[in-house]
Amino acid sequence: MSVTNDRAKSAFGNPQDKRTYRKAVKAREGFVKRFGDDSQAVYHLASADVPVIGEALGVRNLVMSHDGSALDLAADAQAAGTPAATACTVEGANGAPVVVGNIRMGFGHYRISMAMASAAHAMGYTPYWLDLASFDQTTGSKVIAYQNDLYSMGSRLSQRVGLFNRLYWEPLNSEGFRKLSYNAGDQMNAELCVPIFNDLPKDVPYVGTHVWPAQAAVHAGLTHVVNAIPDNWPMALHLAEGAIHTVQTPSSYLGYHQLRGMAKHQLKPMPLDSLVYTGHYIDHELVSNIGHDCQARRARLMGGGPIRYLISVGGAGAQRELFAAIIRRLLPYVRTEQATLLVNVGDHHNVWEGLLKDIEELRGVAQTHFDNFAEVAALAGKALDGPLTGVHAFCDSDIFSAVYSSNLLMRCCDVLVTKPSEFSFYPVPKLMIHRVGGHEAWGAIRAAEVGDGTYEIDDTEEVLAMIDSFQLDRELVAFMCDNIEAANRIGIYDGAYKVIDLAVNGIR
């Protein structure tokens, strides 16, 4: 497979050294040898229904097809003589398409994709879900799956082996991915995903919620690509030259503009038309209900009702021991109806089984809501303004239900217990536990400064002490609600809307 362009040779006018470039070429050749060369293959996409979020967010799923039209609405627009991107700019959007390119890597990138789809739907567009890891027969998807498996294994190992975490995993996630040289390999590998884009109109508005889908879209020649950067720590890992890069915080904007710390010498900055600060990427359903939900929390808290804790366990199932300690501390409060506990283990039933082994008492008190999204939605809806007591566990083998369940439960919870991942940016009071990977640290810093979450707490006893403080002084959670409303008034949570606007209209 020959090199098709030179995006791996430089980034924003900053050249890669020859050794780095040769290493990137060699790595790609290794993947081709291992997974096959489908660069000449012609793949076709068609749209299909998608569970849960299809109805909630109007999303269509792009799947492999022998023929068919990838974007049914885009095809209608072109048949009428209107290019897809032009159709998207008309007042009211008229259901025109916006493609959300993503991969499943844990739950975080899917969660951002749902926020983008939700915003697009609310703005009148039809979001199309393009998961580059879902096309099992393609070389690009095989490479993504291989790399994702390695990352998940590293995440789990980092929580079990302190020496591995301190000497390898933390440095890799905070400094290794930060270096400009890391971008070269990803640019090379992104070329392997290009055949998947065969059926997409070049001018379709496109949002990548992971850098690989953004890079692949640029390599495929798409012209309206937004690269929605997830983290609050600038890393060259997230660069996709040729796309508009968006960031969620002012500090991230300055860091990316200067390409801070991405080489031993000062680099040329990113061009101004390549970088936009948008605010946090949040679902329309959450943003539009901030006032109601914060008011409901205050009423519960100050009215003496139980404080509702939502524990969302990440896709890697890391930190189980810490979650077990938190649950043990909360159970006495639950028994006296001073707390309610909601535990979402996503699509990892084995994590729930592990918690049952750690805490035998859970078997007798937990109400399980497994593989029944309608039941979860009904419970969350009733709990918005009604009572909710006890312990409730959630698990769903369908990934869309697993991820979106937390979105529903966030609205009716009082405190979200989470590591400083993508959840750092959500408009819900948060108890920030220890990170999994050094790049996550700045997510907690952002939440602490906005005031809608705690600082990152890496000591178990301190986490438990914070829970006791919430129980004793309910003004702490009310204080976070005040800050959420203040942040909302200045548009901090409007990032997803702005990303969709950029994909459709570019920088104006």
Secondary structure, 3 states (H helix, E strand, C coil): CCCCCCCCCEECCEECCHHHHHHHHHHHHHHHHHHCCCCCCCCEEEEECCCCHHHHHCCEEEEEECCCCCCHHHHHHHHCCCCHHHHHCCCCHHHCEEEEEECCCCCHHHHHHHHHHHHHHHCCCEEEEEECCCCCCCHHHHHHHHHHHHHHHHHHHHHHCHHHHHHHHHHHHHHHCCCHHHHHHHHHHHHHHHHHHCCCCCCCCEEECCHHHHHHHHHCCCCCEEEECCCCCCCHHHCCCCCEEEECCHHHHHHHHCCCCCCCCCCCCCCHHHEEECCCCCCHHHHCCHHHHHHHHHHHHHCCCCEEEEEECCCCCCCHHHHHHHHHHHHHHHHCCCEEEEEECCCCHHHHHHHHHHCCCHHHHEEEEECCHHHHHHHHHHHCCCCCCCEEEEECCCHHHHHHHHHHHHHHCCEEEECCCHHHHCCCCEEEECCCCHHHHHHHHHHHHHCCECCCECCHHHHHHHHHHHHHCCHHHHHHHHHHHHHHHCCCCCHHHHHHHHHHHCCC
